[in-house]
Amino acid sequence: MNHKVFENLSYKGVIEIYGDDAPKFLQGILTNDIFSLKENILQHSLMLSPQGKFRYEFFIFKDQEKFYIEHNRDLSH
């Protein structure tokens, strides 16, 4: 049996967010409680507009004091 696990992933991107204010910043714009995000656990999340409308869907990952957001480059503005 043959499997092709990965194809072209060039449409994916990663944003690194860090600094003392990073958790507070993310808490204000994501649908998840960023302070309950466990380290080294990938979590699905959404970003909303100030009016509460859906803007982006992505995965977020915390490693020590840095946050990584995996996103679809085709949907970035």
C-alpha positions as protocol buffer text, in pm:
chain_id: "A"
residue {
  index: 1
  type: MET
  ca { x: 0 y: 0 z: 0 }
}
residue {
  index: 2
  type: ASN
  ca { x: 136 y: 345 z: -95 }
}
residue {
  index: 3
  type: HIS
  ca { x: 50 y: 673 z: 74 }
}
residue {
  index: 4
  type: LYS
  ca { x: 136 y: 1028 z: -17 }
}
residue {
  index: 5
  type: VAL
  ca { x: 131 y: 1211 z: 313 }
}
residue {
  index: 6
  type: PHE
  ca { x: 249 y: 1558 z: 211 }
}
residue {
  index: 7
  type: GLU
  ca { x: 195 y: 1740 z: -111 }
}
residue {
  index: 8
  type: ASN
  ca { x: 289 y: 2097 z: -189 }
}
residue {
  index: 9
  type: LEU
  ca { x: 244 y: 2299 z: 132 }
}
residue {
  index: 10
  type: SER
  ca { x: 375 y: 2628 z: -8 }
}
residue {
  index: 11
  type: TYR
  ca { x: 35 y: 2786 z: 57 }
}
residue {
  index: 12
  type: LYS
  ca { x: 95 y: 2750 z: 434 }
}
residue {
  index: 13
  type: GLY
  ca { x: 270 y: 3009 z: 647 }
}
residue {
  index: 14
  type: VAL
  ca { x: 375 y: 3048 z: 1012 }
}
residue {
  index: 15
  type: ILE
  ca { x: 359 y: 3366 z: 1216 }
}
residue {
  index: 16
  type: GLU
  ca { x: 574 y: 3387 z: 1529 }
}
residue {
  index: 17
  type: ILE
  ca { x: 444 y: 3611 z: 1809 }
}
residue {
  index: 18
  type: TYR
  ca { x: 646 y: 3679 z: 2122 }
}
residue {
  index: 19
  type: GLY
  ca { x: 714 y: 3941 z: 2386 }
}
residue {
  index: 20
  type: ASP
  ca { x: 579 y: 4039 z: 2725 }
}
residue {
  index: 21
  type: ASP
  ca { x: 248 y: 4161 z: 2580 }
}
residue {
  index: 22
  type: ALA
  ca { x: 194 y: 3866 z: 2340 }
}
residue {
  index: 23
  type: PRO
  ca { x: -53 y: 3670 z: 2559 }
}
residue {
  index: 24
  type: LYS
  ca { x: -260 y: 3980 z: 2638 }
}
residue {
  index: 25
  type: PHE
  ca { x: -261 y: 4083 z: 2270 }
}
residue {
  index: 26
  type: LEU
  ca { x: -372 y: 3737 z: 2153 }
}
residue {
  index: 27
  type: GLN
  ca { x: -634 y: 3707 z: 2429 }
}
residue {
  index: 28
  type: GLY
  ca { x: -810 y: 4011 z: 2288 }
}
residue {
  index: 29
  type: ILE
  ca { x: -842 y: 3885 z: 1930 }
}
residue {
  index: 30
  type: LEU
  ca { x: -878 y: 3505 z: 1946 }
}
residue {
  index: 31
  type: THR
  ca { x: -1176 y: 3289 z: 2033 }
}
residue {
  index: 32
  type: ASN
  ca { x: -970 y: 3068 z: 2267 }
}
residue {
  index: 33
  type: ASP
  ca { x: -854 y: 3146 z: 2618 }
}
residue {
  index: 34
  type: ILE
  ca { x: -487 y: 3196 z: 2539 }
}
residue {
  index: 35
  type: PHE
  ca { x: -392 y: 3168 z: 2907 }
}
residue {
  index: 36
  type: SER
  ca { x: -521 y: 2808 z: 2918 }
}
residue {
  index: 37
  type: LEU
  ca { x: -325 y: 2704 z: 2605 }
}
residue {
  index: 38
  type: LYS
  ca { x: -96 y: 2417 z: 2702 }
}
residue {
  index: 39
  type: GLU
  ca { x: 263 y: 2420 z: 2585 }
}
residue {
  index: 40
  type: ASN
  ca { x: 343 y: 2197 z: 2286 }
}
residue {
  index: 41
  type: ILE
  ca { x: -26 y: 2132 z: 2210 }
}
residue {
  index: 42
  type: LEU
  ca { x: -166 y: 2237 z: 1871 }
}
residue {
  index: 43
  type: GLN
  ca { x: -503 y: 2411 z: 1910 }
}
residue {
  index: 44
  type: HIS
  ca { x: -759 y: 2517 z: 1651 }
}
residue {
  index: 45
  type: SER
  ca { x: -863 y: 2881 z: 1683 }
}
residue {
  index: 46
  type: LEU
  ca { x: -1047 y: 3164 z: 1513 }
}
residue {
  index: 47
  type: MET
  ca { x: -975 y: 3535 z: 1484 }
}
residue {
  index: 48
  type: LEU
  ca { x: -1270 y: 3772 z: 1490 }
}
residue {
  index: 49
  type: SER
  ca { x: -1314 y: 4130 z: 1375 }
}
residue {
  index: 50
  type: PRO
  ca { x: -1385 y: 4398 z: 1638 }
}
residue {
  index: 51
  type: GLN
  ca { x: -1754 y: 4348 z: 1554 }
}
residue {
  index: 52
  type: GLY
  ca { x: -1728 y: 3976 z: 1633 }
}
residue {
  index: 53
  type: LYS
  ca { x: -1739 y: 3854 z: 1274 }
}
residue {
  index: 54
  type: PHE
  ca { x: -1530 y: 3560 z: 1158 }
}
residue {
  index: 55
  type: ARG
  ca { x: -1202 y: 3668 z: 993 }
}
residue {
  index: 56
  type: TYR
  ca { x: -950 y: 3382 z: 999 }
}
residue {
  index: 57
  type: GLU
  ca { x: -923 y: 3017 z: 1096 }
}
residue {
  index: 58
  type: PHE
  ca { x: -587 y: 2869 z: 1196 }
}
residue {
  index: 59
  type: PHE
  ca { x: -391 y: 2654 z: 1438 }
}
residue {
  index: 60
  type: ILE
  ca { x: -193 y: 2803 z: 1726 }
}
residue {
  index: 61
  type: PHE
  ca { x: 95 y: 2642 z: 1911 }
}
residue {
  index: 62
  type: LYS
  ca { x: 283 y: 2762 z: 2221 }
}
residue {
  index: 63
  type: ASP
  ca { x: 649 y: 2681 z: 2280 }
}
residue {
  index: 64
  type: GLN
  ca { x: 792 y: 2839 z: 2595 }
}
residue {
  index: 65
  type: GLU
  ca { x: 717 y: 3212 z: 2565 }
}
residue {
  index: 66
  type: LYS
  ca { x: 648 y: 3216 z: 2190 }
}
residue {
  index: 67
  type: PHE
  ca { x: 327 y: 3153 z: 2000 }
}
residue {
  index: 68
  type: TYR
  ca { x: 316 y: 3017 z: 1646 }
}
residue {
  index: 69
  type: ILE
  ca { x: 15 y: 3060 z: 1418 }
}
residue {
  index: 70
  type: GLU
  ca { x: -9 y: 2830 z: 1116 }
}
residue {
  index: 71
  type: HIS
  ca { x: -222 y: 2995 z: 850 }
}
residue {
  index: 72
  type: ASN
  ca { x: -328 y: 2967 z: 488 }
}
residue {
  index: 73
  type: ARG
  ca { x: -132 y: 3227 z: 286 }
}
residue {
  index: 74
  type: ASP
  ca { x: -407 y: 3236 z: 23 }
}
residue {
  index: 75
  type: LEU
  ca { x: -644 y: 3394 z: 276 }
}
residue {
  index: 76
  type: SER
  ca { x: -403 y: 3654 z: 419 }
}
residue {
  index: 77
  type: HIS
  ca { x: -482 y: 4020 z: 356 }
}
